[in-house]
Amino acid sequence: MAAGVYGASEGLRVLMVERSAAGGQAGTSSRIENYLGFPSGISGDELTERALKQALHFGSEIAVTRSIEAVMVTDTGYCVRLDGGERISARAILLSTGVDWHRIDVPGLERLLGPRSALRRLSSGGP
């Protein structure tokens, strides 16, 4: 979303394609503490909402629940084919593929996740 904000603020025509939801994985995070400008942290939902408003303010277009099926090189730049067959021509593209978490089924895994997890305590030398 940051690239959409920065590109549009510089006058570029920007289309952001989001497969599941605006902001991707960040939107599902309960707390993000390592993002510039938020020393006390911010919820992923709030950060995503602010970024979306800012991107729209600068004129970015956003296609939510769409997927990119192919990127092709053309004589004049690129062609992006979306699910459903729609094609979009562009002189430049930026792909930020994000992450899709896959958790294996391991007994007791949930107690090891999160900011107070045993793994984090062990790596910091805590009890």
SVG drawing of the C-alpha trace seen along z (x, -y; Angstrom):
<svg xmlns="http://www.w3.org/2000/svg" viewBox="-14 -14 34 46">
<polyline fill="none" stroke="black" stroke-width="0.4" points="0.0,0.0 2.9,-2.3 4.0,-2.1 0.4,-2.9 0.4,-6.0 3.9,-7.2 3.4,-6.5 0.0,-8.3 1.3,-11.2 3.9,-11.8 1.2,-11.9 1.5,-8.3 -1.7,-6.4 -1.7,-3.5 -3.7,-0.4 -3.3,1.7 -4.5,5.3 -5.3,7.1 -6.2,10.8 -7.9,11.1 -8.3,7.8 -6.7,4.3 -3.4,4.3 -3.0,8.1 -1.4,9.7 -0.8,6.4 -4.5,6.0 -4.8,9.1 -2.0,8.2 -3.3,7.3 -0.3,5.0 2.5,3.7 5.3,2.1 8.1,1.8 6.4,-0.6 7.9,-4.0 6.0,-6.8 4.2,-4.7 6.6,-4.3 3.8,-2.9 2.5,-0.5 -0.7,-0.4 -3.2,2.3 -2.9,3.7 -6.5,2.9 -6.0,-0.8 -2.8,-1.0 -4.5,0.5 -7.5,-1.8 -5.2,-4.9 -3.1,-3.7 -6.2,-2.9 -7.7,-6.4 -4.4,-8.0 -4.0,-5.9 -7.5,-6.9 -6.9,-10.5 -4.0,-10.6 -6.0,-8.9 -4.8,-5.2 -7.3,-2.7 -7.8,0.4 -9.1,3.8 -9.9,5.9 -10.5,9.7 -8.8,9.9 -5.7,11.9 -3.0,11.4 -2.8,14.4 0.1,13.4 2.5,10.6 3.7,10.3 6.4,8.1 5.1,6.1 6.8,3.7 5.6,0.8 6.0,2.2 3.9,4.8 0.5,6.4 -1.0,7.7 -3.8,10.3 -6.2,10.4 -8.5,13.2 -11.5,13.1 -9.3,12.2 -9.1,8.4 -5.8,7.0 -4.1,3.9 -1.2,2.2 1.5,0.6 4.9,-1.0 6.1,0.2 4.8,2.7 5.7,3.4 4.8,6.8 4.7,7.1 3.5,10.7 3.1,10.6 2.8,13.7 0.3,16.5 0.9,18.2 0.6,22.0 0.6,23.4 1.3,27.1 -0.8,29.0 1.4,29.4 0.1,30.0 0.7,26.9 1.7,24.6 -0.7,21.8 1.1,21.3 4.4,20.7 3.0,17.9 2.7,14.2 4.7,11.7 4.9,13.6 5.7,17.0 8.1,19.4 10.2,19.2 10.6,15.4 11.4,15.7 14.0,18.4 15.7,16.3 15.9,13.3 17.3,15.3 14.2,15.0 12.7,17.7"/>
</svg>
